[in-house]
Every structure is written in structure tokens, then in C-alpha cells.
Amino acid sequence: MAATERDAVIEVYRRLVGNGASPNPRAEHRLAVLTGEGPSALSAAPDYVREVFDELADTFEEKLVSHLSYRVPWDLYHAMQDVRPPSPEGGWRVLDLGSGTGLCGRIFKEYVRGISNGNGSDERVAGATTTTAMTTAAPRGGAMVGCDLSPKMVLKAQESEDYTEVRLQDVHEALRQEEAGSLDLVLSADTFIYVGQLEECFALVSQALTVGGLFAFSIEELMEEGKEEKVDEHYSAEDSTTAVFHQPSVAQEEDDVMVPEFRLESSGRYAQTHAYILRLLAAHKLELRATVEVQIRKESTVPISGRIYVTEKPGI
Ligand SMILES: C[S@@+](CC[C@H](N)C(=O)[O-])C[C@H]1O[C@@H](n2cnc3c(N)ncnc32)[C@H](O)[C@@H]1O
């Protein structure tokens, strides 16, 4: 986009945002994409997330799973099998950050309820025959707790009955509500693409996990170079303007080029570098147990690169 055209677009968004008398979360978000200005350059505003996902709730699974090859919850589950598969006893306390329609609750419920015959979940696509073992009610106080900012997503997850409780909460608030050392597993499937800056979240996860507890999550990976330009926002084309680099206080220096640790992309989502995640894990005393490069989903037939992590809060 030419500079003058870009300035004109910015001006339109500035006018839409105006003096804030009538909030326009989408315009604020696009303005952050274009200018790198405001808090949305670091993390998506709650109102923005609510608006986008309330709108998507009814079609999310069909759109993402069936049409855009979304498989992060299943990829997380498979990565967990190598680190710690579910046991017959179950009884884990699990917190699912950004639970959406409840895919993780469905796939990870064995950790809470236990397995009866040792089979694992293998629901690769929506509607496919599942090999999930029959489960029973959660034993020994195990719980599957979900949280999400979108009321419609919260309702969807509640309807699924795979959760003990689903709260209308921001990820940080949900983590703060958990007692220190109480969680066996924290899950975050494709939610950090809206959280952006992850310092506070990792600190809270580390505090809430029990010793030996696991934190399994995904990111859209910010490549240092050669990453495909993204052309759509929230799975439908809206704007293809180039994102402004957000330069966090700590950045890596590679070949004399300052590389941001995370960035709000032109897609309207945030991507983080692998180096950023490794730095946060070290800072919050979480140990890496597994990491896998994955294709998060497709956008206009282009595969979007991401990464799955399984990490552990080790004993002292
Ligand atoms: C791409 S969806 C993924 C949903 C689900 N984890 C899955 O894999 O199917 C991201 C979800 O995170 C929620 N979300 C985004 N930012 C959040 C935040 N700061 N706190 C809580 N939920 C958030 C959105 O409302 C949305 O339901």
C-alpha cells in the first residue's frame, strides 16, 4: 500500500475511533495494526475479542476444523502423549485458557475423568469416529475449568458438558483465581494469538501449577525472515495492509537486525518468536519437555506456521 493511501486509511480509522464516545473495538484494533499505537499493539482489547468471537461462535468449528484444517487441540493432545499420557485414575485439575467452543475439554477430558481401557483420543476432524475411551465422572476432585472472554463461546463450552465450570473471564483473571500450586495442567490452544504479550500470563501459570504440573500451548510463530504476508483477518478477508513492527523492550539482535519478540500482524493476530517463548520459560522456571512445529490452520489455502509446546514446572 502506498504511503498516501496508507495515511488515508489511518485517518479513516482515527475518525472512527474518534474521542471514544462510541467505542469501536475493530477500528481501534486496525489502527494498532497500522500504526503500532495504543495498548492493542500489545494485546487484543477484551471488547474486540468479545465482538469477534461472539460473531464466530456458531460457525467456529465448521469453519476452522472442517474448512481451514485447524487441529491445534489435537496436536497438543498428541504432544502430551509423549510427555505424560492420561492415567486410568485421572483426577487432574485442568484450566483451559480461551476455551472457545470446548474442543480441548472434549479431547483432554480423560486427564480429568481417567481412561477405562487405555485408548487415547484421536478425533482428528470434526464428526470423525472417535477412539476416545469411555470416561466416567471426574474422580478425586479433578476438574476441567474453561475461561473465555466471549459470552457465546462460554455458552457453547458449557453446553458441551465436558467442563466442570466455564467462566466468562480473561486468561489472567482466570489464572489469578486459582490457588497457587493447584493446577495439574494449563492448556492454551490458539489463544495466545490474541493475548500477544505473554509475560504476565507465564508468571501466573508458573504460580498456579503444582510441582510437576504441565503447561501445553500453541503460538503462531513469528519467523525472523521470509514469513508469508497474511491477507485476512479472522478467517475472512478484510484488509491486507502491512503491519507495523511492535518493538518490545527486550528484542533479539540477529545479523544487526532488531527482531521483535512478538508482533501484531496484518492479520489482526499476534505472533511470537520461539526465542521469546524460550526466554519466558527460563524466566518463570518452566522446563521444555516437547516442542513441535505445526501448521496452525490455512488462510486462503496458505498454511500458517505455528508451534506446540509442552512444558513442566519442575521440582526444586
Ligand atoms: C482461536 S479461538 C481457540 C478456541 C479453543 N481454544 C480451540 O482451540 O478451539 C481463541 C479463543 O480465545 C478466546 N480469547 C482470546 N483472548 C482471550 C483472553 N485474553 N482471555 C480469555 N479468552 C480469550 C476467544 O474468545 C476465543 O474463544
The ligand as an SDF file (V2000), in Angstrom:
LIG
                    3D

 27 29  0  0  0  0  0  0  0  0999 V2000
   -8.9370  -19.1930   18.0770 C   0  0  0  0  0  0  0  0  0  0  0  0
  -10.0360  -19.4390   19.4130 S   0  0  0  0  0  0  0  0  0  0  0  0
   -9.4830  -21.0040   20.0780 C   0  0  0  0  0  0  0  0  0  0  0  0
  -10.5310  -21.6630   20.9300 C   0  0  0  0  0  0  0  0  0  0  0  0
  -10.1510  -23.0050   21.5160 C   0  0  0  0  0  0  0  0  0  0  0  0
   -9.0150  -22.8950   22.4050 N   0  0  0  0  0  0  0  0  0  0  0  0
   -9.8980  -24.0130   20.4330 C   0  0  0  0  0  0  0  0  0  0  0  0
   -8.7490  -24.4180   20.2480 O   0  0  0  0  0  0  0  0  0  0  0  0
  -10.8560  -24.4150   19.7640 O   0  0  0  0  0  0  0  0  0  0  0  0
   -9.4190  -18.2960   20.6430 C   0  0  0  0  0  0  0  0  0  0  0  0
  -10.3660  -18.1800   21.8390 C   0  0  0  0  0  0  0  0  0  0  0  0
   -9.6940  -17.4380   22.8570 O   0  0  0  0  0  0  0  0  0  0  0  0
  -10.5890  -16.5020   23.4170 C   0  0  0  0  0  0  0  0  0  0  0  0
   -9.7590  -15.4100   23.9430 N   0  0  0  0  0  0  0  0  0  0  0  0
   -8.9490  -14.5600   23.2710 C   0  0  0  0  0  0  0  0  0  0  0  0
   -8.3070  -13.7410   24.1100 N   0  0  0  0  0  0  0  0  0  0  0  0
   -8.6930  -14.0950   25.3580 C   0  0  0  0  0  0  0  0  0  0  0  0
   -8.3660  -13.6200   26.6590 C   0  0  0  0  0  0  0  0  0  0  0  0
   -7.4910  -12.6220   26.8420 N   0  0  0  0  0  0  0  0  0  0  0  0
   -8.9510  -14.2090   27.7280 N   0  0  0  0  0  0  0  0  0  0  0  0
   -9.8540  -15.2300   27.5460 C   0  0  0  0  0  0  0  0  0  0  0  0
  -10.1960  -15.7100   26.3500 N   0  0  0  0  0  0  0  0  0  0  0  0
   -9.6210  -15.1530   25.2600 C   0  0  0  0  0  0  0  0  0  0  0  0
  -11.5160  -16.1110   22.2720 C   0  0  0  0  0  0  0  0  0  0  0  0
  -12.7310  -15.5840   22.7090 O   0  0  0  0  0  0  0  0  0  0  0  0
  -11.6530  -17.4600   21.5410 C   0  0  0  0  0  0  0  0  0  0  0  0
  -12.7530  -18.1990   22.0070 O   0  0  0  0  0  0  0  0  0  0  0  0
  1  2  1  0
  2  3  1  0
  2 10  1  0
  3  4  1  0
  4  5  1  0
  5  6  1  0
  5  7  1  0
  7  8  2  0
  7  9  1  0
 10 11  1  0
 11 12  1  0
 11 26  1  0
 12 13  1  0
 13 14  1  0
 13 24  1  0
 14 15  1  0
 14 23  1  0
 15 16  2  0
 16 17  1  0
 17 18  1  0
 17 23  2  0
 18 19  1  0
 18 20  2  0
 20 21  1  0
 21 22  2  0
 22 23  1  0
 24 25  1  0
 24 26  1  0
 26 27  1  0
M  CHG  2   2   1   9  -1
M  END
$$$$
